[in-house]
Amino acid sequence: IGRPLDTRYYLVLFVTGLLTSLGHCVGMCGGIIVAYAMQQRQGRPGRPWQLSGPFVRYHAGRLTGYAILGAGFALLGSLAAQVIGPVADVQAWIALLAGGLMVVLGLGLVGVLPTRRWVEGIGLGHWVTNTMRRLLAARSWRGQFGLGLANGFLPCGPVSATALAGPALNVQSVLPGVLAMLAFGLGTVPALLVLGYGASTLNVRLRGRLFRLAAVLVTLVGVQLMLRGLAALGVAPHLVIGPVMVW
């Protein structure tokens, strides 16, 4: 269970980010992206491609924020393993806990539980939002990168769920946590770029369906992590299909 994060997880998290962005990020962060684009378009009429630089710097900052979150969660898992030990048992219990939280958050994303409101309503969000408002009109790369970095720390249910994946799979390295968040973050970039360029055409009903699909993926990953933890503790058998260990 302590091996590095499997490439298949990166793909699942990337797809989860893509679906989440179409269903959730466009709605939650859409206003920020549109306001940022409008501020950056001032003095650049009729040349939308000139927004490419500001968008790249903004998303680079956002992905950096996600990577920091992933590293932070991974470090917490590593600290728990060092304090409690042995590593294998701690890894199994972290997988169970993280998987359970992902299932709860996944159910919250579709409104079955109020966890989404709890995560996105914590006090940190107000500070981050105020910081972002101050940076919307920034023209320097530092300001634009800082805007994205602040956005990366905006309390968000899907981001919180994804941040649990890395330490649940490996407590001996921060790399899985960082890569998990980067995979998810990269999946959110295309839809937000399209929205920023003003070409978003997805209707509300389709966005809702895609977001529910993303929530199902989050829940399934959580279930799989729980089963992996149970298998590591010897409570449940491992499931291996050909060369692939499912859990």
DALINQUI-V805413 format. One record per backbone hydrogen bond with DSSP energy under -0.5 kcal/mol. CO is the residue of the C=O (numbers start at 1). NH is the residue of the N-H. Records with the same first field share a line. If there is no record, write none. Layout:
CO=NH  NH
//
This chain:
6=9  10
7=11
8=12
9=13
10=14
11=15
12=16
13=17
14=18
15=19
16=20
17=21
18=22
19=23
20=24  25
21=26
24=28
25=29  30
29=33
30=34
31=35
32=36
33=37
34=38
35=39
36=40
37=41
38=42
39=42
41=44
44=47
47=50
48=51
49=52
51=55
52=56
53=57
54=58
55=59
56=60
57=61
58=62
59=63
60=64
61=65
62=66
63=67
64=68
65=69
66=70
67=71
68=72
69=73
70=74
71=75
72=76
73=77
74=78
75=79
76=80
77=81
78=82
79=83
80=84  85
81=85
86=90
87=91
88=92
89=93
90=94
91=95
92=96
93=97
94=98
95=99
96=100
97=101
98=102
99=103
100=104
101=105
102=106
103=107
104=108
105=109
106=110
107=112  113
108=111
113=116
114=118
115=119
116=120
117=121
119=122
122=125
123=126  127
124=128
125=129
126=130
127=131
128=132
129=133
130=134
131=135
132=135  136
133=136
135=138
140=144
141=145
142=146
143=147
144=148
145=149
146=150
147=151
148=152
149=153
150=153
151=154
156=160
157=161
158=162
159=163
160=164
161=164
162=165  166
163=167
164=168
165=169
166=169  170
174=178
175=179
176=180
177=181
178=182
179=183
180=184
181=185
182=186
183=187
184=188
185=188  189
186=189  190
188=192
189=193
190=194
191=195
192=196
193=197
194=199
195=198
203=207
204=208
205=209
206=210
207=211
208=212
209=213
210=214
211=215
212=216
213=217
214=218
215=219
216=220
217=221
218=222
219=223
220=224
221=225
222=226
223=227
224=228
225=229
226=230
227=231
228=232
229=233
230=235  236
231=234
238=240
239=246  247
240=242
241=244
243=245
244=241  246
//
